Amino acid sequence: MNKLKTVIAAGGLGTRLQGFRGNESTKILLEVDGTPMIVRQIEQLSSWGLTEFIIITNPAFDKLIREVIISYFPEKNINFTIQHEQKGISHALMCAKEFINPGDSVFFILGDNFFEYNPIMNLKINELMKSRGAYIFSYKVNNPEEFGVAELDSNNNVVSIEEKPKNPKSNNAVVGVYVYDDTVMKKIETLKPSARGEYEVTDLNNLYILEGTCKNITLNGWWIDAGTPDRILELESKLS
């Protein structure tokens, strides 16, 4: 039976949050309004109707992350795998390969991304599992040059994505959540490292764009990438 597998990238160390509120481990365990960030992430995803989880951790804090998550969610269907080297977002997703079966779709989210509204609220879970290609999600910003930027056609098909362009073609910033069909792992295997030595998620998305199978959904409500102290405080103000 084909399933929708939810993969959470939680392996980053979050150096910008080191020392914030005494944090000496990984940002994913930093408390947000009294609850570890990864726990809030799983709660968010569960409220969207997602049920099967694969958590990408790092070798330094794998055991601690597992213990925290299992203590909060002893009954949930959660698997864990380790990203042994920090080689980019596509590389992190590849670490979940053993849990993705032929025919499965993948809902992939960065562990520090939070949303006011469910980005897939207008896409039924069953439709996601049948769809071919990929979905990206974008948010209109005033400073697109600081983000990956999506160029769209009139039907919300993605024409191109550029990373931090000097002359952005739109103000549609690509956020840290994606939906992929079951060809995603084979596509990642064809990627080459970027100039900074990482397997980039933009390069993965561009493979779907070349196929003409990458669609965009524009977000409503707020979106927060909680990777800095200021963003943590902003998130807490939104949640309160």
C-alpha positions in Angstrom: 0.0 0.0 0.0 1.4 3.4 -1.0 1.9 5.8 1.8 2.7 9.5 2.5 5.9 9.5 4.6 6.8 12.6 6.5 10.5 13.3 6.7 11.8 16.0 9.2 15.3 17.4 8.7 16.4 17.7 12.3 20.1 17.1 11.9 21.4 20.7 11.8 23.3 21.9 14.8 21.9 25.4 14.6 25.1 27.3 15.5 23.3 30.6 15.5 21.3 29.4 18.5 24.3 28.0 20.5 24.2 29.5 24.0 20.7 31.0 23.6 18.9 30.1 26.8 21.8 28.0 27.8 21.4 25.8 24.7 24.5 23.6 24.3 23.1 20.8 22.2 21.1 21.0 19.0 18.6 23.7 18.1 15.9 21.1 17.6 15.7 20.5 21.3 15.6 24.2 22.2 12.5 24.9 24.1 9.9 27.1 22.4 7.4 28.4 24.9 8.3 25.6 27.2 8.3 22.7 24.7 11.2 21.3 22.6 11.1 22.6 19.0 11.0 19.1 17.5 8.0 18.3 19.7 6.2 21.3 18.4 7.1 20.4 14.9 5.6 16.9 15.3 2.5 18.3 16.9 2.1 20.8 14.0 2.5 18.0 11.4 0.1 15.7 13.2 -2.6 18.4 13.2 -2.3 18.5 9.4 -3.2 14.8 9.3 0.3 13.4 8.8 0.9 10.1 10.6 4.2 8.4 9.6 7.4 10.2 10.5 11.1 9.8 9.7 13.4 12.0 11.8 16.8 12.9 10.4 19.2 13.4 13.3 22.9 14.0 13.7 25.5 11.6 15.3 26.3 13.9 18.2 22.7 14.2 19.5 20.9 11.3 18.0 20.4 9.4 21.3 19.1 12.5 23.1 16.8 13.5 20.3 15.3 10.0 20.2 14.8 10.0 23.9 13.0 13.3 24.0 10.7 12.5 21.0 9.8 9.0 22.3 9.0 10.4 25.8 6.5 12.8 24.2 5.1 10.4 21.6 5.4 6.8 22.8 2.6 5.6 20.5 3.4 7.4 17.3 4.9 5.7 14.2 8.3 7.3 14.2 11.5 6.1 12.6 15.0 7.7 13.0 18.0 7.9 10.8 21.3 9.8 11.1 22.9 12.3 8.7 26.5 11.5 9.5 27.9 14.5 7.5 26.4 17.9 7.0 26.2 17.8 3.2 23.0 19.7 2.5 19.3 19.4 2.5 19.0 16.9 -0.4 21.6 14.8 1.3 19.6 14.9 4.5 16.5 13.7 2.7 18.5 10.9 1.1 19.3 9.5 4.6 15.6 8.5 4.8 15.9 6.3 1.7 15.5 3.0 3.5 12.1 4.0 4.8 10.7 5.1 1.4 9.1 2.3 -0.6 8.2 2.3 -4.3 5.0 4.2 -4.7 5.4 6.2 -1.5 5.1 10.0 -1.6 7.3 12.2 0.6 6.4 15.2 2.7 9.7 16.8 3.5 10.0 19.7 6.1 12.9 21.5 7.7 12.6 21.1 11.5 12.7 24.8 12.2 9.9 25.9 9.9 6.5 26.8 11.4 3.3 28.0 9.8 0.1 29.7 10.8 -2.0 27.6 8.5 -1.6 24.1 7.1 0.1 24.5 3.7 -1.6 21.4 2.3 -5.1 22.2 3.6 -6.4 22.4 0.0 -4.6 19.2 -1.0 -6.2 16.0 0.3 -3.8 13.4 1.6 -5.1 10.8 -0.9 -4.5 13.2 -3.8 -0.9 13.9 -2.6 -0.2 10.1 -2.7 -1.5 9.8 -6.2 0.2 12.9 -7.6 3.3 12.8 -9.8 6.1 15.3 -9.6 6.7 17.8 -6.8 5.1 20.7 -4.9 7.1 23.6 -3.5 5.6 26.2 -1.2 6.4 29.9 -1.4 5.8 33.0 0.6 5.7 36.6 -0.6 8.6 38.6 0.9 10.0 42.1 0.6 13.6 40.9 0.4 13.6 38.1 -2.1 17.3 38.4 -2.7 17.9 36.7 0.6 16.0 33.6 -0.3 15.6 30.9 -3.0 13.1 32.6 -5.3 10.5 30.9 -7.5 9.4 32.1 -10.9 5.9 31.0 -11.7 3.7 30.9 -14.7 0.0 31.8 -14.8 -1.0 28.2 -13.7 1.3 28.2 -10.7 3.8 25.9 -12.4 7.4 26.6 -11.3 9.5 27.9 -14.2 12.7 28.4 -12.3 14.2 28.7 -8.8 17.3 30.8 -8.1 19.2 30.9 -4.9 19.6 34.5 -3.5 19.5 36.2 -6.9 20.9 39.7 -7.3 17.9 40.5 -9.6 15.0 38.4 -8.3 12.4 37.5 -10.9 9.6 37.5 -8.3 9.1 38.0 -4.6 8.1 34.3 -4.0 10.5 33.0 -1.4 10.7 29.2 -1.3 10.0 27.9 2.2 11.3 24.8 3.9 8.5 22.3 3.0 8.2 20.1 -0.1 6.2 17.2 -1.5 7.9 14.7 -3.8 6.8 11.6 -5.7 8.6 8.3 -5.4 11.3 9.3 -8.0 12.9 11.7 -5.5 15.6 9.3 -4.2 16.7 8.4 -7.8 16.9 12.1 -8.6 19.0 12.9 -5.5 21.5 10.2 -6.6 22.1 12.1 -9.8 23.0 15.4 -8.0 26.5 16.8 -7.8 27.8 18.9 -4.9 27.4 22.7 -5.3 30.3 25.1 -5.0 29.9 25.0 -1.2 30.1 21.1 -1.2 26.5 20.5 -0.5 23.7 18.6 -2.3 21.2 21.5 -2.7 17.5 21.2 -2.5 17.2 23.8 -5.3 19.1 21.5 -7.6 16.7 18.7 -6.7 13.7 20.9 -7.4 15.2 22.0 -10.7 15.1 18.4 -11.9 11.3 18.3 -11.4 11.1 21.8 -13.1 13.0 20.3 -16.1 10.4 17.6 -16.3 7.6 20.1 -16.1 6.2 18.5 -13.0 6.9 21.1 -10.3 3.9 23.1 -8.9 3.8 25.9 -6.4 1.4 26.6 -3.6 1.5 30.2 -2.2 1.1 30.4 1.6 -1.3 32.4 3.5 -0.7 33.5 7.1 2.7 33.7 8.8 5.7 31.6 8.2 8.7 31.5 10.5 12.1 29.9 10.0 13.1 29.7 13.6 16.8 29.6 13.2 17.9 32.6 15.2 17.1 34.0 18.7 14.9 36.7 17.2 12.9 34.2 15.2 12.4 32.0 18.3 11.0 35.0 20.1 8.8 35.9 17.2 7.5 32.3 17.0 6.6 32.3 20.7 4.7 35.6 20.3 2.7 33.9 17.5 2.0 30.8 19.5 0.9 32.6 22.6 
